[in-house]
Amino acid sequence: MAGAKLLLVEDDAALAELVEFRFRAEGYEVTRTDDGDEALLLATEDVPDVVILDWMIVGTSGIEVCRRLRRDKATAHVPIVMLTARGAEDDRVRGLETGADDYVTKPFSPRELVARVNAIMRRIRPALAGQVLEVGDLTLDAAAHRATRRGQALSLGPTEFRLLRHFMEHPGRVFSRGQLLDAVWGNDSDIELRTVDVHIRRLRKAIEQAAAPDPVRTVRSAGYALEPV
């Protein structure tokens, strides 16, 4: 996963060194800490593409770090993998309900951990897997921050770009205004739901072309979806 930024939060130095070595070998840029408070600062200063997070760490606990990352609009949708010795079902459920995308118990196979993280990255952030997103006649290159339709460059504001990217990562799926608000603005945003409609209109205007159908579908009482056209 060349170029993807990974934040590793683990207080077992030997284990952290092994995990860091494995992920660097896969092309990840790894930042490491054993402290929950420092992890929150690092995630704020330079938002990672994925977080591997131990539950029992120095300072703020891993479960609370997970909760705060999910509340912060800048990190709300960063994939989080909990890595912990707490293997009880209740702990696994709590971790997942707090916002973790996966839950790996110790002892574990570093090879399996790498495979799990790679799978999450391909699913949630396909552009980071070296893929250019394509839905119908739309193409989006997240790394280059460029989008085109039928080969013509689109002029998109930052919010419209994030909206389009989110839609293109989930083609055909209907998202409510609240879901789009969480995905694009963050789930602690104070922005009103009707603001989503404003940016949908701006997105539609930015991607419209003569004689080309509108790929953004409005689903009455449900929300919006992006369809290949």
Backbone hydrogen bonds in HBPLUS format (Angstrom, degrees):
<---DONOR---> <-ACCEPTOR-->    atom                        ^
c    i                          cat <-CA-CA->   ^        H-A-AA   ^      H-
h    n   atom  resd res      DA  || num        DHA   H-A  angle D-A-AA Bond
n    s   type  num  typ     dist DA aas  dist angle  dist       angle   num
A0004-ALA N   A0001-MET O   3.13 MM   3  5.87 168.0  2.14 141.5 144.3     1
A0003-GLY N   A0027-GLY O   3.13 MM  24  6.29 143.8  2.27 156.5 148.0     2
A0029-GLU N   A0004-ALA O   2.84 MM  25  6.06 167.3  1.86 155.0 158.9     3
A0049-ASP N   A0005-LYS O   2.71 MM  44  5.04 152.3  1.78 133.7 143.6     4
A0050-VAL N   A0005-LYS O   3.18 MM  45  6.61 136.7  2.38 159.2 162.7     5
A0006-LEU N   A0029-GLU O   2.82 MM  23  5.92 166.7  1.83 149.0 153.4     6
A0031-THR N   A0006-LEU O   2.88 MM  25  6.27 160.3  1.92 166.1 172.1     7
A0007-LEU N   A0050-VAL O   2.98 MM  43  6.42 161.7  2.02 156.4 161.5     8
A0052-ILE N   A0007-LEU O   2.92 MM  45  6.27 161.4  1.95 155.9 161.3     9
A0008-LEU N   A0031-THR O   2.80 MM  23  6.08 168.9  1.81 167.4 171.0    10
A0033-THR N   A0008-LEU O   2.95 MM  25  6.40 152.7  2.03 165.5 172.5    11
A0009-VAL N   A0052-ILE O   2.81 MM  43  6.09 167.2  1.82 167.5 172.0    12
A0054-ASP N   A0009-VAL O   2.83 MM  45  5.92 156.5  1.89 160.4 168.2    13
A0010-GLU N   A0033-THR O   2.98 MM  23  6.45 142.8  2.12 154.5 158.7    14
A0016-ALA N   A0012-ASP O   2.80 MM   4  5.95 165.5  1.82 163.6 168.6    15
A0017-GLU N   A0013-ALA O   2.93 MM   4  6.07 154.9  2.00 146.0 152.5    16
A0018-LEU N   A0014-ALA O   3.12 MM   4  6.38 154.7  2.19 143.2 149.6    17
A0019-VAL N   A0015-LEU O   2.91 MM   4  6.19 168.2  1.92 158.9 161.4    18
A0020-GLU N   A0016-ALA O   2.83 MM   4  5.94 162.9  1.86 149.2 154.7    19
A0021-PHE N   A0017-GLU O   2.96 MM   4  6.10 159.4  2.00 143.8 149.5    20
A0022-ARG N   A0018-LEU O   3.02 MM   4  6.30 160.5  2.06 151.5 156.2    21
A0023-PHE N   A0019-VAL O   3.04 MM   4  6.29 163.7  2.07 155.3 158.9    22
A0024-ARG N   A0020-GLU O   2.89 MM   4  6.03 156.6  1.95 153.1 160.0    23
A0025-ALA N   A0021-PHE O   3.05 MM   4  6.19 151.2  2.14 143.9 151.5    24
A0026-GLU N   A0023-PHE O   3.03 MM   3  4.93 135.1  2.24  92.9 105.8    25
A0028-TYR N   A0023-PHE O   3.03 MM   5  5.52 156.2  2.09 155.0 147.4    26
A0027-GLY N   A0024-ARG O   2.96 MM   3  5.06 158.1  2.01 104.3 111.0    27
A0058-VAL N   A0034-ASP O   3.27 MM  24  6.27 150.3  2.37 167.7 159.4    28
A0039-ALA N   A0035-ASP O   2.92 MM   4  6.12 148.1  2.02 144.9 154.8    29
A0036-GLY N   A0058-VAL O   2.75 MM  22  6.00 171.9  1.76 164.7 161.8    30
A0040-LEU N   A0036-GLY O   3.14 MM   4  6.42 151.9  2.22 144.9 150.1    31
A0041-LEU N   A0037-ASP O   3.23 MM   4  6.58 154.6  2.30 143.2 149.8    32
A0042-LEU N   A0038-GLU O   2.81 MM   4  6.06 164.4  1.84 157.3 161.6    33
A0043-ALA N   A0039-ALA O   2.90 MM   4  6.06 158.0  1.95 148.7 154.6    34
A0044-THR N   A0040-LEU O   3.11 MM   4  6.23 140.7  2.27 136.7 146.5    35
A0044-THR N   A0041-LEU O   3.17 MM   3  5.13 124.8  2.50  93.1 107.1    36
A0045-GLU N   A0041-LEU O   2.90 MM   4  6.12 159.5  1.95 153.8 159.3    37
A0046-ASP N   A0042-LEU O   3.00 MM   4  6.04 162.3  2.03 150.2 154.4    38
A0051-VAL N   A0079-PRO O   2.88 MM  28  6.26 154.2  1.94 155.7 164.4    39
A0081-VAL N   A0051-VAL O   2.80 MM  30  6.21 162.9  1.83 162.3 168.1    40
A0053-LEU N   A0081-VAL O   2.83 MM  28  6.04 166.3  1.85 155.1 159.3    41
A0083-LEU N   A0053-LEU O   2.78 MM  30  5.59 159.2  1.83 130.3 133.2    42
A0062-GLY N   A0055-TRP O   2.77 MM   7  3.97 163.1  1.80 140.7 135.9    43
A0064-GLU N   A0061-SER O   3.11 MM   3  5.29 122.4  2.46  99.2 113.3    44
A0065-VAL N   A0061-SER O   2.87 MM   4  6.20 152.5  1.95 151.5 160.5    45
A0066-CYS N   A0062-GLY O   2.89 MM   4  6.11 159.6  1.94 150.4 155.3    46
A0067-ARG N   A0063-ILE O   3.09 MM   4  6.30 155.3  2.15 136.0 142.5    47
A0068-ARG N   A0064-GLU O   2.92 MM   4  6.15 160.6  1.96 150.7 155.1    48
A0069-LEU N   A0065-VAL O   2.91 MM   4  6.11 156.4  1.97 151.8 158.4    49
A0070-ARG N   A0066-CYS O   3.08 MM   4  6.30 151.9  2.16 146.8 154.0    50
A0071-ARG N   A0067-ARG O   3.11 MM   4  6.39 135.0  2.32 137.6 149.8    51
A0071-ARG N   A0068-ARG O   3.14 MM   3  4.98 126.4  2.45  90.2 104.2    52
A0072-ASP N   A0068-ARG O   3.09 MM   4  6.26 137.6  2.28 145.4 154.9    53
A0075-THR N   A0072-ASP O   2.98 MM   3  5.51 141.8  2.13 113.7 123.9    54
A0076-ALA N   A0072-ASP O   2.78 MM   4  5.49 114.4  2.22 153.7 172.4    55
A0078-VAL N   A0075-THR O   3.12 MM   3  5.33 171.9  2.13 118.5 117.8    56
A0101-ASP N   A0080-ILE O   2.71 MM  21  5.40 154.1  1.77 149.2 158.4    57
A0082-MET N   A0102-ASP O   2.99 MM  20  6.28 159.6  2.03 152.3 146.1    58
A0104-VAL N   A0082-MET O   2.78 MM  22  6.05 174.6  1.78 166.9 165.3    59
A0084-THR N   A0104-VAL O   3.02 MM  20  6.51 156.9  2.07 158.8 165.7    60
A0106-LYS N   A0084-THR O   2.82 MM  22  5.65 144.9  1.95 123.9 130.8    61
A0091-ASP N   A0088-ALA O   3.03 MM   3  5.28 118.6  2.42 102.1 117.0    62
A0092-ARG N   A0088-ALA O   3.01 MM   4  6.36 158.5  2.06 156.6 163.0    63
A0093-VAL N   A0089-GLU O   2.90 MM   4  6.14 164.2  1.92 156.9 161.0    64
A0094-ARG N   A0090-ASP O   2.91 MM   4  6.07 158.9  1.95 144.1 150.5    65
A0095-GLY N   A0091-ASP O   2.89 MM   4  6.08 160.4  1.93 149.2 154.5    66
A0096-LEU N   A0092-ARG O   2.99 MM   4  6.22 164.4  2.02 151.4 155.2    67
A0097-GLU N   A0093-VAL O   2.82 MM   4  5.94 160.7  1.86 153.0 159.0    68
A0098-THR N   A0094-ARG O   2.91 MM   4  5.99 137.7  2.09 141.8 152.4    69
A0100-ALA N   A0095-GLY O   3.15 MM   5  5.80 163.5  2.18 149.6 145.7    70
A0099-GLY N   A0096-LEU O   3.13 MM   3  5.29 141.5  2.29  98.0 109.0    71
A0112-GLU N   A0109-SER O   2.96 MM   3  5.14 117.9  2.36 101.0 116.3    72
A0113-LEU N   A0109-SER O   2.95 MM   4  6.31 156.9  2.00 155.4 162.6    73
A0114-VAL N   A0110-PRO O   2.96 MM   4  6.21 162.7  1.99 150.8 154.3    74
A0115-ALA N   A0111-ARG O   3.04 MM   4  6.29 157.9  2.09 142.9 149.3    75
A0116-ARG N   A0112-GLU O   2.83 MM   4  6.09 156.1  1.88 152.8 159.0    76
A0117-VAL N   A0113-LEU O   2.96 MM   4  6.19 166.8  1.98 155.6 158.5    77
A0118-ASN N   A0114-VAL O   2.88 MM   4  6.04 163.9  1.90 151.9 157.0    78
A0119-ALA N   A0115-ALA O   2.96 MM   4  6.10 152.7  2.03 143.0 150.4    79
A0120-ILE N   A0116-ARG O   3.00 MM   4  6.30 157.1  2.06 149.1 154.8    80
A0121-MET N   A0117-VAL O   2.90 MM   4  6.15 162.3  1.93 154.4 159.3    81
A0122-ARG N   A0118-ASN O   2.93 MM   4  6.15 156.0  1.99 148.2 154.4    82
A0123-ARG N   A0119-ALA O   3.06 MM   4  6.22 150.6  2.15 143.2 151.0    83
A0124-ILE N   A0120-ILE O   2.79 MM   4  5.87 172.1  1.79 160.8 163.0    84
A0125-ARG N   A0121-MET O   2.85 MM   4  5.13 144.3  1.98 127.3 139.1    85
A0128-LEU N   A0125-ARG O   2.94 MM   3  5.67 144.1  2.07 122.6 131.3    86
A0129-ALA N   A0126-PRO O   2.98 MM   3  5.17 147.1  2.09 103.7 114.0    87
A0130-GLY N   A0127-ALA O   3.18 MM   3  5.48 145.1  2.31 111.6 113.0    88
A0133-LEU N   A0140-LEU O   2.95 MM   7  5.08 135.5  2.15 168.5 157.2    89
A0140-LEU N   A0133-LEU O   2.83 MM   7  5.08 159.5  1.87 147.6 151.7    90
A0135-VAL N   A0138-LEU O   3.00 MM   3  5.28 155.0  2.07 141.2 149.2    91
A0138-LEU N   A0135-VAL O   2.94 MM   3  5.28 163.1  1.97 132.9 135.4    92
A0150-ARG N   A0137-ASP O   3.01 MM  13  5.42 155.4  2.07 154.9 156.9    93
A0139-THR N   A0148-THR O   2.91 MM   9  5.25 160.4  1.95 154.6 155.1    94
A0148-THR N   A0139-THR O   2.84 MM   9  5.25 158.8  1.88 150.2 156.7    95
A0141-ASP N   A0146-ARG O   2.78 MM   5  5.25 173.2  1.78 169.0 171.1    96
A0145-HIS N   A0141-ASP O   2.85 MM   4  5.77 111.7  2.33 135.6 154.3    97
A0146-ARG N   A0141-ASP O   3.03 MM   5  5.25 162.3  2.06 142.3 147.7    98
A0154-LEU N   A0147-ALA O   2.87 MM   7  5.61 160.7  1.90 155.6 150.3    99
A0149-ARG N   A0152-GLN O   2.84 MM   3  5.20 152.8  1.91 141.3 147.0   100
A0152-GLN N   A0149-ARG O   2.97 MM   3  5.20 164.6  1.99 115.3 116.9   101
A0161-PHE N   A0157-GLY O   2.86 MM   4  6.07 153.6  1.93 157.4 165.6   102
A0162-ARG N   A0158-PRO O   3.07 MM   4  6.32 157.1  2.13 144.1 149.5   103
A0163-LEU N   A0159-THR O   2.90 MM   4  6.15 156.3  1.95 149.2 156.4   104
A0164-LEU N   A0160-GLU O   2.88 MM   4  6.06 166.5  1.89 149.7 152.9   105
A0165-ARG N   A0161-PHE O   2.89 MM   4  6.08 160.4  1.93 148.0 154.0   106
A0166-HIS N   A0162-ARG O   2.92 MM   4  6.08 161.3  1.96 147.0 152.0   107
A0167-PHE N   A0163-LEU O   2.96 MM   4  6.23 165.0  1.98 154.8 158.7   108
A0168-MET N   A0164-LEU O   2.86 MM   4  6.03 161.5  1.89 151.9 157.4   109
A0169-GLU N   A0165-ARG O   2.91 MM   4  6.12 135.5  2.11 145.6 156.9   110
A0170-HIS N   A0167-PHE O   2.97 MM   3  5.20 147.2  2.08 103.2 113.6   111
A0173-ARG N   A0170-HIS O   3.20 MM   3  5.75 162.4  2.23 133.5 137.8   112
A0172-GLY N   A0226-LEU O   2.75 MM  54  5.42 153.3  1.82 152.6 158.0   113
A0175-PHE N   A0224-TYR O   2.76 MM  49  5.41 166.4  1.78 156.4 157.7   114
A0224-TYR N   A0175-PHE O   2.91 MM  49  5.41 156.0  1.96 148.7 149.7   115
A0180-LEU N   A0176-SER O   2.99 MM   4  6.29 159.0  2.03 152.5 158.1   116
A0181-LEU N   A0177-ARG O   2.84 MM   4  6.04 152.0  1.92 146.6 155.2   117
A0182-ASP N   A0178-GLY O   2.98 MM   4  6.25 158.3  2.03 148.0 152.8   118
A0183-ALA N   A0179-GLN O   2.92 MM   4  6.09 160.2  1.96 146.6 152.4   119
A0184-VAL N   A0180-LEU O   2.90 MM   4  5.87 161.8  1.93 152.0 155.4   120
A0185-TRP N   A0181-LEU O   2.90 MM   4  5.30 146.5  2.01 132.6 143.6   121
A0186-GLY N   A0181-LEU O   3.14 MM   5  6.47 123.2  2.48 142.0 151.6   122
A0186-GLY N   A0182-ASP O   3.06 MM   4  4.37 130.0  2.32 104.0 115.7   123
A0189-SER N   A0186-GLY O   3.16 MM   3  5.57 155.5  2.22 120.5 120.9   124
A0195-THR N   A0192-GLU O   3.00 MM   3  5.57 151.1  2.08 113.0 121.8   125
A0196-VAL N   A0193-LEU O   2.95 MM   3  5.64 146.0  2.07 117.3 125.4   126
A0197-ASP N   A0194-ARG O   3.10 MM   3  5.25 120.8  2.46  97.8 111.1   127
A0198-VAL N   A0194-ARG O   3.36 MM   4  6.80 149.1  2.46 142.9 150.5   128
A0199-HIS N   A0195-THR O   3.16 MM   4  6.54 158.9  2.21 153.0 157.0   129
A0200-ILE N   A0196-VAL O   2.88 MM   4  6.13 147.2  1.99 150.4 160.8   130
A0201-ARG N   A0197-ASP O   3.00 MM   4  6.24 157.2  2.05 147.2 152.3   131
A0202-ARG N   A0198-VAL O   3.07 MM   4  6.42 151.1  2.16 141.4 149.7   132
A0203-LEU N   A0199-HIS O   2.84 MM   4  6.02 152.9  1.91 143.1 150.6   133
A0204-ARG N   A0200-ILE O   2.87 MM   4  6.13 163.2  1.90 152.5 156.8   134
A0205-LYS N   A0201-ARG O   2.97 MM   4  6.20 159.4  2.02 146.8 152.2   135
A0206-ALA N   A0202-ARG O   2.97 MM   4  6.15 151.8  2.05 143.8 151.5   136
A0207-ILE N   A0203-LEU O   3.05 MM   4  6.30 144.3  2.18 151.0 159.7   137
A0208-GLU N   A0204-ARG O   2.97 MM   4  5.89 120.9  2.33 144.1 157.5   138
A0212-ALA N   A0209-GLN O   3.03 MM   3  5.32 160.8  2.07 130.8 130.3   139
A0227-GLU N   A0215-PRO O   2.78 MM  12  5.08 170.1  1.79 150.8 153.0   140
A0217-ARG N   A0225-ALA O   2.67 MM   8  5.13 162.7  1.70 158.4 162.5   141
A0225-ALA N   A0217-ARG O   2.92 MM   8  5.13 144.3  2.05 142.4 151.9   142
A0219-VAL N   A0223-GLY O   2.77 MM   4  5.17 174.9  1.78 149.9 150.7   143
A0222-ALA N   A0219-VAL O   2.88 MM   3  5.32 155.3  1.94 140.1 139.3   144
A0223-GLY N   A0219-VAL O   2.92 MM   4  5.17 167.8  1.93 144.5 147.9   145
